[in-house]
Amino acid sequence: MESGSGSDFGSDFGSGGGGGGKLDPGLIMEQVKVQIAVANAQELLQRMTDKCFRKCIGKPGGALDNSEQKCIAMCMDRYMDAWNTVSRAYNSRLQRERANM
């Protein structure tokens, strides 16, 4: 079996990396990074939906009126801008701190 294939992930993970050397830490780290990225995207969408709905929709109905549509579009744009600004600042700080280690 090829190292890092999906079928032997569980058995190799439980082995603690001893013996066969089939466990690929790089592959596991990439899988974890992907899972974190998906979780972050889900959190972003959930929070943005929550906040913009509460801000823009006074009385839920069968359709959004023009002002509600504009409010939601602007709210989502502002939320995404803020999220991106915070993410860039956070990543920049992480890079600076890693460089100082």
Salt bridges, closest charged atoms under 4 A:
GLU30 OE2 - LYS33 NZ 3.79
GLU43 OE2 - ARG47 NH2 2.85
ASP50 OD2 - ARG54 NH2 3.67
GLU97 OE2 - ARG93 NE 2.92
